[in-house]
């Protein structure tokens, strides 16, 4: 059994033991349809989670994991349009470093509108703090938090499955080295 398969099996075991509530897993054809529609291939660990563990439900985001392709109810209508339409998801996510634009800092890696590139919404911590999975570019596979003030990867960087595994272990500080 591959390492990914072993990790997914362990996560599924814990989810079942704790009676966590997750949506029905997706079929491979449903994921393939999503990928074809948006011109991306989801990271392998997220694909496996969606097909073997569940699609949306209990998870690291304060309000749980989002269903693939759905967005937070509290998002501004413009944000909802961006994150549900995923018009730029196939374009590479250009960022590799945190960026706080609220401090009037410029980024040599891209603009605020480039934040829309290469990622899908995962969940909501409230107060405009949204978790996203990077699906294209150098940060492909890593989880970042996007807010009205800026963007930041977890520290240390975590792929989707590591983010979920750490949550199962009780991690709540996503920026502690």
Residue pairs with C-beta under 8 A, 6 or more apart in sequence:
1 9
4 44
4 45
4 48
4 161
5 48
7 45
7 161
7 165
8 45
8 48
8 49
8 52
8 53
8 161
10 165
11 49
11 53
11 161
11 164
11 165
11 168
12 52
12 53
14 168
15 22
15 53
15 54
15 58
15 168
18 168
20 57
20 58
21 57
21 58
22 53
22 54
22 55
22 56
22 57
22 58
22 59
22 65
23 54
23 55
23 56
23 57
23 67
24 54
24 55
25 50
25 51
25 52
25 53
25 54
25 55
26 50
26 51
26 55
26 68
27 51
28 51
31 42
31 47
31 50
31 51
31 68
34 42
34 68
34 69
35 41
35 42
38 86
38 89
38 90
39 89
39 90
40 89
40 90
40 118
40 135
40 136
41 135
42 50
42 120
42 133
42 135
43 133
43 135
43 140
43 141
43 159
43 160
45 141
45 159
45 160
45 161
46 133
46 141
46 160
46 161
48 161
49 160
49 161
49 164
50 68
54 65
55 67
55 68
56 64
56 65
56 66
56 67
56 68
56 70
57 64
57 65
58 64
58 65
59 65
59 122
59 123
59 164
59 167
60 123
60 131
60 163
60 164
60 166
60 167
61 122
61 123
61 124
61 125
61 131
62 123
62 124
62 125
62 126
63 72
63 123
63 124
63 125
63 126
64 123
65 122
65 123
66 72
66 121
66 122
66 123
66 124
68 120
69 84
69 86
69 120
70 84
70 121
71 79
71 80
71 83
71 84
71 121
72 80
72 121
72 123
72 124
72 130
74 124
74 126
74 128
75 83
75 130
82 88
82 116
83 120
83 121
83 130
86 120
87 116
88 116
88 117
88 118
89 117
89 118
89 119
89 120
89 135
89 136
90 118
90 136
91 117
91 118
91 136
92 117
92 118
92 136
92 137
92 138
93 114
93 117
93 118
93 119
93 134
93 135
93 136
93 137
93 138
93 139
93 140
94 109
94 110
94 114
94 117
94 118
94 137
95 107
95 109
95 110
95 114
95 115
95 137
95 139
95 144
95 151
96 109
96 138
96 139
97 107
97 109
98 150
98 151
98 152
98 153
99 105
99 107
99 109
99 150
99 151
99 152
100 149
100 150
101 107
101 112
101 149
101 150
102 148
102 149
102 150
110 117
115 146
115 151
117 136
117 137
118 134
118 135
118 136
118 137
118 139
118 140
119 132
119 133
119 134
119 135
119 136
119 144
119 146
120 132
120 133
120 135
121 130
121 131
121 132
122 130
122 131
122 132
122 133
122 143
122 160
123 130
123 131
124 130
124 131
125 131
125 145
128 147
128 148
129 145
129 147
130 145
130 146
130 147
131 143
131 144
131 145
131 146
132 143
132 144
132 145
132 146
133 141
133 142
133 143
133 160
134 140
134 141
134 142
134 143
134 144
135 141
139 153
139 157
141 159
141 160
142 153
142 154
142 157
142 158
142 159
143 153
143 154
143 158
143 159
143 160
143 163
144 151
144 152
144 153
144 154
145 151
145 152
145 153
145 154
145 174
152 175
154 163
154 174
154 175
155 174
155 175
155 176
155 177
156 177
158 166
158 174
163 174
